[in-house]
Amino acid sequence: MNWNKLDKNWKEFAKKQNVELVYVEQNMFNAIRCEYIINITTDFYKTKIVGTLWKSQDGHNKNDTRIYAKYNSESSQTLDINNSGIKSLFMKNKLKAEENNIYQSFKNLNGKKLKLDKGLLRLELNKIISKHSEFEQISEIINAIKNYR
């Protein structure tokens, strides 16, 4: 992973969204914890994207991304997906095309967990977002869930 490219892409995405990128770096003895935080507000939802990168002296780097979205209108629909598959998808047994699209996008992003409950969305990835296309996929997932609700 090219850390300079990752840093550049986070800055460019924040600039494109016209929001501030908050960067926090903490030295934790054997590792450095770097955190990228972006807050986006639209007419339909508020989103917080947090990318965490652990740089270990031993070369054991660990990273993840967490996305939190709060939709302006509450809904009773739920969605619960993890990396082993779908637990409960809008309380239906068969996937509709929209549901399958959300699942495929989640899977393509190396998703760990996706949970929607009463207008609150929590999305966890097993990697830090490092490409423009991944930021776009996150936006597509958030909008797909907003439009489906």
Sequence and secondary structure as in RCSB ss.txt:
>XXXX:A:sequence
MNWNKLDKNWKEFAKKQNVELVYVEQNMFNAIRCEYIINITTDFYKTKIVGTLWKSQDGHNKNDTRIYAKYNSES
SQTLDINNSGIKSLFMKNKLKAEENNIYQSFKNLNGKKLKLDKGLLRLELNKIISKHSEFEQISEIINAIKNYR
>XXXX:A:secstr
  HHHHHHHHHHHHHHHT  EEEEEEEETTEEEEEEEEEEE SSEEEEEEEEEEEETTS  EEEEEEEEEESS  
S EEEEETTEEEEETTBSS  HHHHHHHHHHHHTTEEEEEEETTEEEEEESS   SHHHHHHHHHHHHHHHHH 
